[in-house]
Amino acid sequence: MRGTAIVLALMLAGCASRATDVAPAYVSPMTYSSLSCAQLADEAARLVQQVNVVSGQQDSQATKDAVATGVAVVLFWPAAFLVQGDKGNAAQLANLKGQYNAVYDAGTRKGCANFQRHP
């Protein structure tokens, strides 16, 4: 029974994170300091679209991993091999969130209007 608990803990550790649980990576606002307010707004809109796409992929993978883990625990332990983890999506999502935060900060420093902190 103890071995089963260890296997279960290892499977859960390998599951993909939900998109909301992925923290943004640090990106310096200086990267965007040369952009105008209009350019910053365009970049923010582009990043929001990308964050939404990658978030959907991340949440989809997290759901698949949760199902595979549930099947492995309840029915068939080899299903644990279907748990794929983040597969690089989390790193991409963290980077995109960080870029958005940097654009937001650059826009705030320039006094640009209509920026919202949301991804």
Beta strands, then each sheet from edge to edge (+ up, - down):
end
